[in-house]
């Protein structure tokens, strides 16, 4: 058992040592197909950890592994680990043209997995899902199960989340987990599962903040956050703020402005104010972003408990710096604020502050007397009819 592992480590040393080079050439690889694929996966895991050298060389390594596959003796494919390695190779970016040239009759691999993986990488998505629909990723070897779970995560949202959970649990610390987190964060955001959204974000920060693909994660994070109601609950705003602290200043500012606007349009004035104030601390003096931040904060103040200060803040805005779509909102907000304190037509401002007069009570005395007479007559009628009964 030691020698295969040692050989794999030796294969990976050139990639680790080449980290300082901009475009490292892949080192020659050797060994059985499953060992070659294991080395390929290790290099790809380096990408998840921010190894730019690994990112620059892994395409060439995929090509080299494919060449080794084609040159391998046909008998090696009877080993089930090598057959499974073919499926992993495909799902790790391997060329389907290479796999189609392998001695299919010699490959010791589940037909569903092989044909499903081939259909997937060749763009036949519906066929791939049909072939793999009954496959349970957790029943497969870990390396294979994690890759298959990613493929199956193309289904409807709830099943996709379940399969991405499988991928993360089967292959922690790998590029597969990193990819699963990137894809799942958007789905969980759309499902408005805040606790899981927060958990996945913290997991990504903890393990993959330096990933080559971190930018894609934060873009999906932003979409999931701003296209849902996750950030519109003022009770969880402190937790949102803690998550946003992990993002660069410019991105944080942009997100706070998006959150503030969404909250304002939905009438969540507490969040509008909180996000607007955060944006103020991040924006530059006299910038368009600063004006927008004042707009959102001023609106929340005007329509809550700081009417005069909020209205003054809105009136002081430089309208020329606001986006065109925000100007009608500003006009409507100012008009609404003025209408709130507008006197009633035909009366003085002092009269407007007085409550409306209470209407006089109706005189029901005559009606009451009529009802009493009717009740008396009904009583007398009841006596007459009772006396005539047999």
C-alpha atoms as one frame of an Amber mdcrd trajectory, in Angstrom:
protein
   0.000   0.000   0.000   2.877   2.373   0.688   4.463   2.219  -2.749   1.428
   3.427  -4.755   0.956   6.327  -2.359   4.642   7.191  -2.470   4.608   7.098
  -6.238   1.621   9.480  -6.280   3.389  11.886  -3.937   6.471  11.848  -6.143
   4.308  12.571  -9.154   2.873  15.635  -7.430   6.184  17.129  -6.259   6.937
  18.883  -9.561   3.558  20.658  -9.410   4.141  21.848  -5.856   7.674  23.071
  -6.561   6.538  24.848  -9.706   4.238  27.147  -7.758   6.450  30.189  -8.334
   6.436  29.775 -12.114   3.829  31.477 -14.250   3.330  28.697 -16.808   4.816
  25.453 -15.470   5.065  22.460 -17.782   3.384  19.333 -16.423   5.755  16.687
 -15.135   5.658  13.269 -16.828   3.146  10.961 -15.193   3.273   7.200 -14.948
   1.516   4.331 -13.208  -1.815   2.605 -13.592  -4.814   4.637 -14.831  -6.321
   5.046 -11.365  -2.982   6.428 -10.099  -2.822   8.869 -13.004  -6.334  10.099
 -12.241  -5.496  10.390  -8.542  -2.572  12.632  -9.445  -4.807  14.692 -11.720
  -7.329  15.165  -8.930  -4.628  16.213  -6.492  -3.498  18.941  -8.886  -7.090
  20.090  -9.367  -7.508  20.243  -5.604  -4.581  22.645  -5.621  -6.690  24.948
  -7.795  -9.326  25.004  -5.056  -6.604  26.139  -2.655  -5.454  28.972  -4.906
  -2.468  27.302  -6.610  -2.140  29.302  -9.817   0.608  27.009 -11.078  -1.749
  24.038 -10.810  -4.395  26.004 -12.678  -1.957  26.785 -15.450  -0.807  23.198
 -15.885  -3.833  20.997 -15.307  -5.157  21.187 -18.885  -1.836  19.889 -20.175
  -1.918  17.205 -17.492  -5.385  16.080 -18.603  -4.031  15.726 -22.118  -1.040
  13.763 -20.888  -3.211  11.409 -18.822  -5.345  10.789 -21.918  -2.240   9.858
 -23.908  -1.220   7.432 -21.170  -4.677   5.861 -21.255  -4.396   5.214 -24.980
  -0.911   3.744 -24.593  -1.900   1.450 -21.710  -1.971  -2.315 -22.149  -5.528
  -3.528 -22.755  -5.356  -5.895 -19.795  -5.090  -3.070 -17.242  -8.704  -2.150
 -17.883  -9.970  -5.343 -16.269  -9.089  -3.796 -12.903 -12.330  -2.157 -11.637
 -10.367   0.731 -10.125  -9.065   1.557 -13.581 -12.550   1.314 -15.069 -13.857
   3.723 -12.453 -10.888   5.972 -13.153 -12.142   6.384 -16.726 -15.455   7.771
 -15.437 -13.658  10.091 -12.999 -11.347  11.219 -15.805 -14.347  12.160 -17.954
 -16.043  14.072 -15.149 -12.774  15.834 -14.269 -12.491  17.435 -17.689 -11.136
  14.491 -19.684 -11.654  14.212 -23.433 -14.531  11.931 -24.541 -12.640  11.341
 -27.817  -9.912   9.609 -25.818 -12.357   7.459 -23.857 -14.143   6.325 -27.032
 -10.855   4.896 -28.293 -10.350   2.678 -25.242 -11.068  -1.084 -25.548 -14.690
  -0.941 -24.390 -14.965  -4.691 -24.137 -12.106  -4.741 -21.630 -13.379  -1.958
 -19.370 -14.604  -3.304 -16.042 -17.076  -0.547 -15.146 -20.800  -0.132 -14.553
 -22.517   0.508 -17.902 -24.784   3.196 -16.434 -21.850   5.140 -15.024 -19.761
   4.894 -18.166 -22.517   5.776 -20.631 -23.993   8.401 -18.309 -20.656  10.175
 -17.853 -19.994  10.047 -21.593 -23.423  11.484 -22.375 -22.899  14.227 -19.795
 -19.566  15.477 -21.121 -20.829  15.293 -24.707 -23.729  17.573 -23.852 -26.518
  14.988 -23.901 -27.864  16.114 -20.544 -31.304  14.479 -20.636 -29.793  11.135
 -21.624 -27.182  11.439 -18.874 -29.821  12.122 -16.224 -31.912   9.185 -17.405
 -28.924   6.819 -17.289 -27.829   7.981 -13.850 -31.188   8.649 -12.182 -31.122
   5.469 -10.094 -27.470   5.776  -9.059 -26.962   6.538  -5.363 -23.716   8.522
  -5.001 -23.166   7.437  -1.393 -23.070   3.769  -2.442 -20.103   4.397  -4.771
 -16.405   4.711  -3.913 -15.820   8.214  -2.537 -13.878   9.669  -5.479 -16.445
   8.396  -7.955 -19.509   9.165  -5.843 -18.577  12.808  -5.366 -18.139  13.367
  -9.095 -21.410  11.625  -9.951 -23.252  13.680  -7.319 -22.165  16.869  -9.107
 -23.620  15.544 -12.357 -26.918  14.626 -10.702 -27.146  18.115  -9.183 -28.514
  19.415 -12.480 -32.014  18.361 -11.429 -34.750  20.501  -9.856 -33.678  22.656
  -6.930 -34.503  20.495  -3.901 -32.900  17.374  -5.407 -29.950  19.416  -6.663
 -29.285  20.689  -3.124 -29.418  17.127  -1.817 -26.917  15.913  -4.425 -24.583
  18.846  -3.804 -24.664  17.957  -0.113 -23.609  14.439  -1.152 -20.713  15.810
  -3.200 -19.485  17.940  -0.297 -19.683  15.107   2.204 -18.056  12.503  -0.047
 -15.078  14.622  -1.121 -14.284  17.276   1.512 -11.246  19.429   0.924 -11.298
  18.912  -2.843 -12.196  20.836  -5.974 -15.431  18.827  -6.015 -16.471  20.259
  -2.652 -15.414  23.736  -3.746 -17.541  23.438  -6.906 -20.473  22.062  -4.901
 -20.344  25.027  -2.512 -20.296  27.484  -5.407 -23.339  25.917  -7.009 -25.283
  25.277  -3.828 -24.971  28.782  -2.394 -27.188  30.190  -5.150 -29.816  27.442
  -4.837 -30.023  27.811  -1.061 -30.306  31.580  -1.415 -33.183  31.204  -3.863
 -34.837  28.785  -1.425 -34.377  31.444   1.311 -32.802  29.017   3.782 -30.766
  31.596   5.660 -29.123  29.321   8.226 -27.780  27.020   5.514 -26.829  30.005
   3.349 -24.750  31.319   6.235 -23.257  27.870   6.927 -22.177  27.348   3.299
 -20.669  30.821   3.108 -18.613  30.294   6.256 -17.497  26.862   4.983 -16.286
  28.431   1.748 -14.474  31.221   3.574 -12.835  28.729   5.922 -11.554  26.360
   3.241 -11.569  28.019  -0.180 -11.278  31.771   0.172  -8.088  31.610  -1.948
  -9.611  29.429  -4.665  -9.005  30.380  -8.279 -12.797  30.369  -8.612 -13.578
  32.449  -5.502 -14.857  35.307  -7.648 -17.537  33.032  -9.066 -18.595  32.030
  -5.564 -19.032  35.633  -4.433 -20.990  36.477  -7.561 -23.391  33.610  -6.825
 -23.489  34.649  -3.165 -24.462  38.178  -4.166 -27.184  36.937  -6.510 -28.590
  34.589  -3.894 -28.580  37.354  -1.285 -30.087  40.152  -3.342 -32.666  38.213
  -5.357 -34.342  36.863  -2.242 -35.608  38.155   1.092 -32.581  36.866   3.026
 -31.205  40.324   3.746 -34.544  42.023   4.391 -34.996  40.915   7.996 -33.479
  43.471  10.364 -33.161  40.771  13.076 -30.497  38.972  11.050 -28.786  42.054
   9.641 -25.791  41.717  11.988 -25.184  38.208  10.613 -25.407  39.511   7.045
 -22.886  42.199   7.929 -20.479  39.594   9.299 -20.668  37.658   6.028 -20.130
  40.757   3.928 -17.013  41.648   5.911 -15.309  38.828   3.989 -15.736  40.650
   0.676 -13.635  43.502  -0.683 -14.722  47.045   0.118 -16.062  47.915  -3.353
 -18.190  44.770  -3.531 -19.497  45.334  -0.018 -20.570  48.873  -0.924 -22.332
  47.666  -4.048 -24.201  44.961  -2.112 -25.307  47.317   0.659 -26.737  49.698
  -1.936 -28.587  46.856  -3.648 -29.946  45.633  -0.307 -31.004  49.142   0.716
 -32.905  49.707  -2.515 -34.623  46.301  -2.384 -35.609  46.893   1.236 -36.988
  50.345   0.434 -39.123  49.009  -2.428 -40.522  46.325  -0.118 -41.221  48.752
   2.702 -38.555  47.301   5.025 -37.439  50.677   6.326 -35.329  49.353   9.221
 -33.148  47.394   6.779 -33.146  50.337   4.359 -31.627  52.493   7.064 -29.115
  49.887   8.262 -27.862  49.157   4.757 -27.833  52.834   3.820 -25.718  53.710
   6.855 -23.271  50.890   6.045 -22.988  52.208   2.514 -22.281  55.697   3.830
 -19.286  54.442   5.812 -17.876  52.737   2.705 -18.494  55.425   0.069 -16.229
  58.286  -0.901 -17.145  61.927  -0.315 -19.136  63.566  -3.134 -19.388  60.258
  -5.013 -22.517  58.937  -6.716 -22.518  56.045  -4.245 -22.523  58.499  -1.337
 -25.551  60.294  -2.787 -27.429  57.012  -3.186 -26.582  56.026   0.390 -27.973
  59.381   1.607 -31.079  58.793  -0.513 -31.810  55.442   1.135 -31.046  56.625
   4.643 -33.000  59.847   4.156 -36.021  57.919   2.929 -35.998  55.628   5.956
 -35.693  58.593   8.328 -38.445  60.597   6.649 -40.964  57.767   6.790 -40.134
  56.691  10.329 -39.184  58.755  13.364 -36.864  61.492  12.043 -39.117  63.317
   9.616 -37.407  66.706   9.573 -33.849  65.346   9.383 -34.780  62.826   6.723
 -36.576  65.376   4.552 -33.606  67.737   4.826 -31.290  64.892   3.794 -33.412
  64.171   0.728 -33.635  67.832  -0.281 -29.853  68.206  -0.007 -29.166  65.402
  -2.526 -27.323  66.136  -5.757 -29.864  64.663  -8.163 -27.409  64.698 -11.052
 -25.385  61.963  -9.320 -28.296  59.595  -8.851 -28.976  56.844 -11.400 -31.856
  57.735 -13.700 -34.038  54.980 -12.261 -33.709  56.411  -8.725 -34.889  59.934
  -9.583 -38.613  59.027  -9.833 -38.281  57.207  -6.514 -36.756  60.292  -4.935
 -39.530  62.513  -6.310 -42.208  60.151  -5.031 -40.567  59.902  -1.621 -40.269
  63.670  -1.185 -43.870  64.178  -2.302 -45.065  61.489   0.108 -43.118  63.103
   2.936 -44.663  66.506   2.175 -48.138  65.012   1.956 -47.755  63.463   5.394
 -47.617  66.935   6.965 -49.894  68.673   4.477 -52.879  70.575   6.056 -56.432
  69.554   5.144 -57.966  71.573   2.317 -59.977  74.562   3.535 -58.573  74.526
   7.031 -55.623  75.970   8.870 -52.549  74.019   9.876 -53.725  74.267  13.489
 -57.103  72.872  12.543 -55.402  70.028  10.698 -53.879  68.925  13.973 -57.322
  68.671  15.638 -59.191  65.417  15.507 -62.408  65.431  13.474 -65.573  66.250
  15.401 -67.542  63.303  16.738 -70.924  63.076  14.978 -74.048  63.623  17.122
 -75.728  60.518  18.482 -78.911  59.486  16.711 -82.226  59.843  18.612 -83.661
  56.322  18.682 -86.451  57.073  21.168 -89.301  56.924  18.618 -87.978  53.705
  17.138 -87.714  52.152  20.569 -91.332  53.051  21.352 -92.540  51.520  18.093
 -90.685  48.289  18.802 -92.223  48.163  22.314 -95.767  48.575  20.918 -95.130
  45.832  18.344 -93.862  43.452  20.999 -97.007  44.160  23.133 -99.330  43.450
  20.211 -97.510  40.212  19.418 -97.972  39.145  23.047-101.706  39.850  22.909
-101.999  37.886  19.639-100.218  34.929  21.205-102.768  34.866  24.055-105.731
  34.896  21.653-104.417  32.059  19.530-103.512  29.995  22.622-107.067  30.270
  23.988-108.555  28.840  20.748-106.372  25.750  20.526-108.205  22.338  20.904
